[in-house]
Amino acid sequence: MPSQNRKLITVLVALPLAVTFILWAFAWPAARTGPHDLPIGVAGPAEATAPVTAALQARDGAFDVHSYPDAAAAITAIESRDIYGALVPGPDGAELLTASAAGASVAQLLEQVAAQGLPEGAALTVTDVVPAPASDPRGAVFGVSVLPMAMAGIALGALVTLLRLRGRYALAALAGTAAAVGTAGALIGHSWLGAMAGDWWTVAGALALLTLAGGATVAALAALLGPRGIGLGAVLLMMLGNPWSGATSAPEMLPAPVGTLGQLLPTGAGSTLLRGVSFFDGAGTAFPLAVLTCWAVAGLATVAVVHHRRPAPTRPAGGPPAGAAAPAVAV
């Protein structure tokens, strides 16, 4: 009976705590969505841009304002992923340079901010420098494409663990399956739905690396902690990684420190890498590529080392498998 009491208390306490944690991880960033040091540019002569810069900086840290001499320099900065958009004041209004491919919700936010800051009767011209694909103008398909890759990573690491693949077999399963998942993801998201652009093989490679980083992380945690490691890996990739990734908006639209921490997890880094190779010719992908590579290499190395130190049980010649109970002998 004491054992039953402990189990009852575990259920009564653990499940509400788990639900509370999940709600916090998902609901808090959603409730606090908004610009937090969002990089934005102001282009033109200093006398024309000074009032605009002052107005943006007065928004309590919402924007990180960068100045550029002209619209051409601002466009280069947008294409290099240094900023999300730029406002170019003119004598009769202003031009807003945006990049809906960097996040449709961010582009919409910048349009609203620009319109609110214009004098009455002034015209606002919006130029989408890096537009989202016509087949996915709001980025909805792109945003949800990252979640299946995270789920694939969790499933891959769990299968490698539950099937007790070891050594080169575990490494081959992780690398080979990740490559296959990346190929399938590119066929669906790039070739069929058109939600991703850029070089097909580069997109497939980014999806594969995201899956490999997740799968290797889950397998490594399971090798170190046992089955509990699968749950911990799911928390990192899904419960924290998904809502903190900024895939549907931008990392700078999430409250601190969620936006920064999310980019250090495989899901967030994978989302940024995929966006960069899909729409920006690889601009801004060095950091997320390094993050994913570190997760993948660390996970694979851990799996190889731990499995090498803990060889799989062997079956003695002519006897039952190691650890198995001896057969009963009739008397």
N, C-alpha and C positions, 0 to 999 in steps of 0.2 A: 504493500500500500504506500509506504513512503516514496517508492519509485514513481508510482502513479501521481502522487501529489506534486513531485518535482516536475514531471512532464506537463501536468496541468498548468502549473505556474509558468513554465517556459512558454507554453502556447499563449497564455493570457498576457504575458509581458512582451515576448519577442515579436509577435505579429503586429500589435499596435505600434511598437517602436519602429519596425521596418516600414510600415505604411507612413508613419510620420516622417521618416527619413526620405522616402520616395517623394512625398508631397513637397517637402522642403526643396529637394533637388530640382524638381520640375516646376513647381508653382512659383517659388520665390524669384528666379530669373525672369519668368514670364510676367510677373506682376511689376517688376522693376525695369522692364525693357525700355530703353531710351538711349540717346547718345551720351556716351561717357568718354570724353577726350577723343571724339570722332575726328579723324584727320580730314580737314576741308581746306580748300584753297581760295584765295582772293587774288585776282589778277588785274593788273592795270597800273596807272600812275599812282603814286603815293597819296596825292591830294584827293583822288577819287575813291581809293580803297580804304583810307583811314576811317571814315565813319562806319563802313561795313565791318571792318575788322573789330572796331570797338564794340559794335552791337553784338557780334558773335561771341566775343570774349566775355561779354557781360552776362552770358547765359550760364553762370555757375559751373564752369568746367565741362559744359556739354560738348564743346568743340575745341580741337587743337588746330588753330588757324595757321596756315602757311601762306606766305606772300610770293607772288610770281610777277615778273615784269609784264607779261602779256598772256593772251589766251593760248598761244602755241605752247608756251612753257607749262601752263597748267594742264593742257591735254597730255603732254609727255608724262607729267607726274601721275595723272590718272591711269594712263596705260602702264606705268611702272608700278602701280599699286601703292604709291606713296600717299595718295589722298583718294577719297571717295567721290569727290566732286569739287567744283570751283565756281565762284560767282564773279562775273566780269561786269562791273558797273559801266553804264554808258550814259550819254547825255539825256536820252529819252526813256531810259529804263535799265534793264540788265539782262545779261545772258547767263543762264545756269548750265554748266557743263556737268553731266552726270555719267554714271556707268551702271545701268540696270543689271548688267551681268555680275557686278560685284555685290548685288543685293537689291532686289526691286523695292523692298520696304525702305532701304536707306535712301534710294533715289527719290522715292515719294516723300520721305521726311524732308530731304533737302529742298524739294520743290515747295513744300508748305512753308518752310522757314524763309526761303527767298521771297515768296509772295507776301508774307506778313511784313517783311522788312522794307518793301517798296513803298514809295509815296503813292497816294491815291491818284489813279489815272496812269501811272507808269506801266509800261509793257514789260512782260517777262517772257523771254524766249528760252526754251529748253532744248538743249542739244545732247542727245544720248551718244556719248563718245564710244562706249563699248556696250552695245545693246545685248540684251538677253536673246536667246534663240526665239524665232517667231513661233515655234511649236511649244515653247515654255516661257512665255513673256513675263510671268510673275515669279519664275524660279521655283514653282511648287514641286515639280518633278525632281529637279536637282536637289532640293532640300530633303526630300524623303529618300533619295537614293543612297544617302550615307548610312541610314539606319540598317538596311539589310546587310551592308558590309560589316557593320559592328556585330550583328546577329550571326553572320557567317563566321566571324572570328571566334565568337564564343562557342558556337557549335563545333568548329574545327578543333579547338583546344580541348573541348570536352570529349570528343570522339577519340582523339589521340590518347587521352588519359584512360577512358573507359575500355578501349580496345587493347590497352597495355602495349601500345607500340613503343619500341625502345630503340635507342641508338640511331643508326642510319635510316631505319624504317620510320621512326618518328619524324626525323628531319625531312625525309622525302615526302611523307604525307603532308606535312605543314607547307613545304614549298610548292609541291605539285598541286595540291588542292587550292592554295591561294592563287596560283597562276590560272587555274581553271575558273575560279570564281571571278577573277578580274576580267577574263575573256568574256564570260557570260554577262557581266555587268556592262561592259563596253558594247556588246551586241545589242543589249536592251536599251540602255540609256543613250548611247551615241548613235548606233546604226538605225534602230527602230523608232524610238521616241523622239530623237533629236534634241534631248535636253542637255546634251554635252557637245561641245565642238572641239576644235583643235585636232592634233594628230591622233588617230585612232589608237595606235600602239602605245603612245604616251599615256592616254587616258586609261587604257587597260592595265598598264604598268602601275599607275597610281592606285587604281582600285585593288590590284593584287597586293601591293605593298601595304595598303591599309588592312586588308584581310590577314596578311602574314603577320603584321605587327600585333593584331588582336589575338590571332590564334596562338602565336608563340608566347604571348604574355600569359594567356589562360593556361596553356600547357606547362609553362614554367612555374606558375603559382601552384598548380596542382602537383607538380613534381616535388615542390618544397613543402607544401602544406597538406597534401592529400586532397580528397574531394572538396574540402572547404575552399581550396584555391580556385575552383571553378566558380563558386559563388562570389569570391572577391574579384575575380576577373570580370564577371558580369556587372558588378557594381562599377568598376572603373570604365568599362566600355559602354555600358548601357545607362545605368542609373545616374552616373555623373557625366560620362562622355557625351551622351546624346543631347541632353538639355543644355550643356555647357559648350557645345561645339560652335554655335553661331552659324550653323549651316543654313538656316532659314532667314537669317538677317546678316549680322556681322558680329565678330567678337566684341567690337567697341560698343555694340548696342546692349550688351549684358552688364549687369552691375559688377563692380570690383569686389573681390578678385576673381570672380567666376570667368570673365572673359579671358584673362591671362592664364589661369589654371587650365581652362578647357583646351587651350592651344598646346599644352604640354602633354595632353592625353592623346592616344591614337585616333580617337574619333574626331576630335577637333582639328588636329594636325592633318588628318586625311581629308577633311572637308576643305581646308584652305589649300592644300596641295592640288586637289581635284579642280577647284575653281581656277587656280592659277594656270594649270596646264590646259584647261578647257577653253578659257576665254582671254587669257592675258599672255599667251606665248611663253609661259613659264615664269613670268615676272612674280617676284615675291614668294617663290617656292623653296628657297634655300633653307629657311628655318624649319618649315613643316617637314621637308624631306629629311633633314637631320634628326628631327624628333622621331619620325616613324622608323628610320634606320636604327636609331638607338634602341627603341623598343623591340624591334625585330631581332637584332643581333644579340641583345641581352637575353631575350627569351630563348632563342635557339641555343645559345651557349649554355644557359642554365639547364635546359632539357638534356643536352649532350653530357654535361659534367655530372649532373645528379644521377642520370641513368647509368653512366659509366661507374659511378661509385656504388650504386645499388643494382647489381646485376639481377636480371630476371630469375625467378626461382626455376631450378632445373629439375627434371624428373630422373630420379635414380634409376639405373638400369635394372629392369626386372621388378621394379617396385612402383608404388603409387606416386603421384606428383608430390614434390616437397610441400610440407605443411598439411597434406591431406590426412585424414584419419585412417588408421590401419583397418583393413576389413575385419569384420567379426569372424571368429573361428568357432565353428560348432564343436561342442564338447559332447 
